[in-house]
Amino acid sequence: MRTSGPSPNPVNRPPEKRRRWSSAVLSYLGRPLKWRARDKVAGVAFLSLTAVVVGALVWADSGSDGGREPTEDAQIGTRAAQNPLAGREVYLGPDDPRHLIASLDVLDESGIEVVHSFADLQASVDKTTAAIIIDRAFAAQLDRDWVRFQYERGIVIVGIGINMSEMPSALGAPVGVSGDFGSYPESRLFYSLVAKQPCGGGASEDYLDLHPQGQFNLLIHRMANQATTPNYDTRGC
């Protein structure tokens, strides 16, 4: 049999018990508050890290053209745009773009004028011209005395598909230097380069179809190095 008495209300408990109960409640209520504070700090840190990662990905994407590798023509064009002789080179080449030393877009970006007849070559060469590139297919149309005169003026002469030993007979351009130059097979795309400089002649040769990008840029570099500029200083000769 249950006896009547006061209900177990915390208010009716002794002060010591009320303090213990209050401490327990506060401790219980305070624990979620600490968790919420920690969660808030962690959430802010996570959002900051996410923003950094996303920003890095956007930067990398913009710097790498969407992660796509640039085409070979684009790579050639980017480097060829640095051609120091841009606008001062004339290329007598075939009508078929497939047989040119580079695509028409790359040649245009490089500042190399392309013509398709000897008459157009003569009309395009002036006192500012630094280099002439001639395809072997036009050797029979050339005035060799005219080509030699351009060589004597200091213009770089480049023969496409012409071995170094053939430069005098095919283009009228003397080699001007001695060297052990090889013989390239006609099945390959290659060039020979000769130049007359105040301090001596220059000559070089190389393939153009083994590594088209690098070899085309190398040809541009060699033409620039061999070209005679109007203010060429000959005091060091």
Backbone torsions as a table, in degrees:
resi	resn	phi	psi	omega
1	MET	NA	127.6	-177.3
2	ARG	-80.2	138.2	177.5
3	THR	-94.5	145.6	-179.9
4	SER	-75.8	151.1	179.7
5	GLY	-178.5	-179.2	-178.0
6	PRO	-67.6	145.2	179.7
7	SER	-69.8	150.1	-178.1
8	PRO	-72.5	54.2	178.2
9	ASN	-81.9	134.6	-178.9
10	PRO	-57.2	-24.7	-178.4
11	VAL	-66.7	-32.7	-177.2
12	ASN	-85.9	-0.9	-179.6
13	ARG	-76.3	160.9	177.3
14	PRO	-64.9	157.0	-178.1
15	PRO	-55.9	-38.4	-178.7
16	GLU	-62.6	-44.4	-179.0
17	LYS	-66.3	-37.3	179.3
18	ARG	-63.4	-38.7	179.0
19	ARG	-64.6	-43.0	178.3
20	ARG	-63.5	-41.4	179.7
21	TRP	-64.7	-42.7	179.9
22	SER	-63.6	-40.9	178.9
23	SER	-62.7	-39.8	-179.9
24	ALA	-64.9	-42.5	-179.9
25	VAL	-64.9	-44.9	179.6
26	LEU	-63.2	-39.9	178.3
27	SER	-63.3	-40.3	-179.6
28	TYR	-66.3	-43.9	-179.4
29	LEU	-71.6	-32.5	-178.2
30	GLY	-72.3	-27.8	-178.1
31	ARG	-62.9	-48.8	176.5
32	PRO	-60.4	-32.7	178.3
33	LEU	-63.4	-41.8	177.4
34	LYS	-63.8	-42.2	178.0
35	TRP	-60.2	-43.8	-179.2
36	ARG	-63.0	-37.5	178.2
37	ALA	-64.6	-44.8	178.8
38	ARG	-64.4	-40.6	178.9
39	ASP	-62.1	-38.0	-180.0
40	LYS	-65.1	-45.4	177.9
41	VAL	-61.7	-44.6	-179.9
42	ALA	-63.4	-38.4	179.6
43	GLY	-64.9	-41.7	177.9
44	VAL	-63.2	-42.8	179.2
45	ALA	-63.1	-40.6	-179.8
46	PHE	-64.5	-43.4	179.1
47	LEU	-63.9	-38.1	178.8
48	SER	-64.5	-44.2	179.1
49	LEU	-63.0	-40.9	179.3
50	THR	-61.9	-42.7	179.7
51	ALA	-62.2	-39.9	179.1
52	VAL	-64.7	-44.8	-178.6
53	VAL	-63.9	-46.0	-180.0
54	VAL	-62.3	-41.5	178.7
55	GLY	-62.1	-40.3	178.3
56	ALA	-65.0	-39.4	179.5
57	LEU	-66.7	-40.2	178.2
58	VAL	-64.2	-42.3	178.9
59	TRP	-63.1	-44.7	-179.7
60	ALA	-64.2	-38.4	-179.6
61	ASP	-66.2	-41.4	179.6
62	SER	-69.2	-29.7	-178.8
63	GLY	-83.1	-15.6	-176.9
64	SER	-116.2	18.0	178.4
65	ASP	56.1	50.0	176.9
66	GLY	72.5	19.8	179.2
67	GLY	81.7	1.1	-178.6
68	ARG	-90.5	138.3	176.3
69	GLU	-71.0	133.9	177.9
70	PRO	-65.2	147.4	178.9
71	THR	-68.3	162.9	-179.1
72	GLU	-62.2	-39.8	178.9
73	ASP	-62.6	-38.2	179.1
74	ALA	-66.4	-39.9	178.6
75	GLN	-65.2	-43.8	178.9
76	ILE	-61.9	-46.2	-177.4
77	GLY	-61.1	-40.3	-179.5
78	THR	-61.5	-43.9	-178.8
79	ARG	-75.9	-37.7	-178.1
80	ALA	-66.1	-23.8	179.4
81	ALA	-64.0	-16.2	178.6
82	GLN	-88.0	9.3	-177.5
83	ASN	-58.4	116.3	-179.2
84	PRO	-69.8	-15.7	179.8
85	LEU	-103.9	18.2	-178.7
86	ALA	-54.6	130.6	-179.2
87	GLY	85.9	-1.5	-177.4
88	ARG	-123.2	16.9	179.1
89	GLU	-126.2	137.7	179.6
90	VAL	-123.6	132.7	-175.4
91	TYR	-118.8	114.5	174.2
92	LEU	-89.1	100.4	-174.1
93	GLY	-128.4	171.1	-177.9
94	PRO	-69.1	159.8	178.3
95	ASP	-68.4	-33.4	-177.7
96	ASP	-74.8	114.3	-178.4
97	PRO	-58.6	-24.0	-179.0
98	ARG	-66.3	-20.2	-176.4
99	HIS	-103.2	8.8	177.3
100	LEU	-81.5	165.2	-178.5
101	ILE	-75.6	-14.1	174.6
102	ALA	-161.2	169.8	-180.0
103	SER	-65.8	158.4	179.7
104	LEU	-60.8	-36.6	178.8
105	ASP	-63.3	-43.5	-179.3
106	VAL	-67.1	-42.7	179.2
107	LEU	-62.6	-40.4	178.8
108	ASP	-65.9	-42.9	179.2
109	GLU	-65.2	-29.9	179.4
110	SER	-76.8	-10.7	-178.4
111	GLY	80.6	22.9	179.0
112	ILE	-99.9	118.6	179.4
113	GLU	-78.4	132.1	-179.4
114	VAL	-108.1	127.8	175.8
115	VAL	-126.6	164.5	-173.2
116	HIS	-128.1	17.9	174.8
117	SER	-152.4	155.4	-179.6
118	PHE	-65.4	-34.5	177.8
119	ALA	-62.1	-41.4	179.0
120	ASP	-68.4	-33.5	177.2
121	LEU	-63.1	-47.4	179.4
122	GLN	-60.4	-40.1	-178.5
123	ALA	-69.9	-26.8	-175.8
124	SER	-87.7	-23.0	-178.0
125	VAL	-81.2	128.7	177.0
126	ASP	-138.7	-167.5	-174.6
127	LYS	-68.5	-14.4	178.7
128	THR	-92.6	-10.3	-176.8
129	THR	-64.3	134.6	-178.9
130	ALA	-110.1	-25.1	-177.7
131	ALA	-151.6	145.2	176.4
132	ILE	-123.7	130.1	177.7
133	ILE	-113.4	126.3	-175.2
134	ILE	-127.5	127.0	177.1
135	ASP	-79.0	146.0	-177.7
136	ARG	-56.4	-30.8	-176.6
137	ALA	-61.3	-17.7	-177.3
138	PHE	-103.7	6.5	-176.3
139	ALA	-57.7	-38.2	-177.1
140	ALA	-71.2	-19.6	-178.4
141	GLN	-89.5	-10.4	-169.7
142	LEU	-78.0	151.0	165.5
143	ASP	-94.4	101.5	-173.3
144	ARG	-62.9	-31.8	177.2
145	ASP	-65.0	-36.4	178.4
146	TRP	-66.5	-43.8	179.4
147	VAL	-62.6	-43.1	179.6
148	ARG	-62.8	-37.9	178.7
149	PHE	-61.5	-40.3	177.5
150	GLN	-64.5	-37.9	176.4
151	TYR	-62.0	-44.6	-179.9
152	GLU	-65.3	-27.8	176.5
153	ARG	-71.7	-13.3	-178.9
154	GLY	103.3	7.2	178.3
155	ILE	-77.4	136.3	176.5
156	VAL	-71.8	132.7	178.2
157	ILE	-112.3	124.3	179.6
158	VAL	-119.1	125.8	177.2
159	GLY	-106.2	121.1	179.1
160	ILE	-90.0	123.0	-178.3
161	GLY	76.6	17.5	-178.6
162	ILE	-120.5	122.2	178.1
163	ASN	-69.2	155.2	-177.1
164	MET	-56.9	-39.8	-178.8
165	SER	-66.3	-18.9	-178.6
166	GLU	-95.0	-7.9	-175.3
167	MET	-57.0	-43.5	179.0
168	PRO	-63.5	-43.0	-176.6
169	SER	-78.9	-35.2	-176.6
170	ALA	-81.8	-39.5	-174.7
171	LEU	-117.2	-12.6	-176.1
172	GLY	80.9	10.5	-178.6
173	ALA	-100.8	115.3	179.1
174	PRO	-66.4	146.8	179.6
175	VAL	-65.7	-41.3	173.4
176	GLY	79.5	-17.9	178.9
177	VAL	-136.1	155.1	176.9
178	SER	-95.2	150.8	179.9
179	GLY	175.0	162.3	179.7
180	ASP	-91.4	79.8	-178.5
181	PHE	-87.2	139.4	-177.4
182	GLY	-83.9	178.2	178.7
183	SER	-115.4	118.0	-177.1
184	TYR	-90.7	141.7	179.4
185	PRO	-70.3	145.5	-178.4
186	GLU	-65.0	-18.4	-179.4
187	SER	-75.3	-9.9	-177.8
188	ARG	-107.3	153.7	175.4
189	LEU	-90.8	118.0	-177.0
190	PHE	-147.7	175.7	178.7
191	TYR	-144.9	159.6	170.0
192	SER	-126.8	139.8	-175.9
193	LEU	-126.7	131.1	175.4
194	VAL	-131.0	148.6	179.9
195	ALA	-152.9	143.0	175.9
196	LYS	-105.3	123.7	-178.5
197	GLN	-123.2	155.6	178.9
198	PRO	-55.6	-31.4	-178.4
199	CYS	-98.8	17.3	-179.0
200	GLY	122.7	163.0	-177.8
201	GLY	-81.7	168.5	176.6
202	GLY	-134.8	150.3	179.3
203	ALA	-154.4	147.2	175.8
204	SER	-160.7	162.7	178.2
205	GLU	-153.1	156.1	-178.6
206	ASP	-171.5	164.6	172.7
207	TYR	-77.4	159.1	174.7
208	LEU	-121.7	-2.4	-176.0
209	ASP	-115.3	-1.4	-179.6
210	LEU	-78.4	-52.9	173.3
211	HIS	-132.6	81.5	-171.1
212	PRO	-50.5	-42.3	-177.0
213	GLN	-62.8	-54.7	-177.2
214	GLY	-68.2	-38.7	-176.2
215	GLN	-73.1	-32.7	175.3
216	PHE	-66.0	-45.1	178.1
217	ASN	-63.8	-36.1	177.9
218	LEU	-64.7	-39.7	177.3
219	LEU	-61.1	-45.0	177.8
220	ILE	-59.8	-43.0	-179.8
221	HIS	-63.1	-42.8	-179.0
222	ARG	-67.6	-39.9	178.1
223	MET	-62.0	-41.0	179.8
224	ALA	-65.2	-38.5	-179.2
225	ASN	-70.5	-32.3	-174.8
226	GLN	-90.8	-15.8	-176.1
227	ALA	-67.2	142.5	176.9
228	THR	-93.2	119.1	179.9
229	THR	-87.8	156.3	-178.1
230	PRO	-58.1	-32.4	-178.1
231	ASN	-103.1	32.0	-178.3
232	TYR	-58.2	126.7	-176.9
233	ASP	-91.2	113.2	-176.3
234	THR	-100.5	8.5	-176.7
235	ARG	-67.0	-21.8	-178.6
236	GLY	-87.1	0.3	-176.6
237	CYS	-71.1	NA	NA
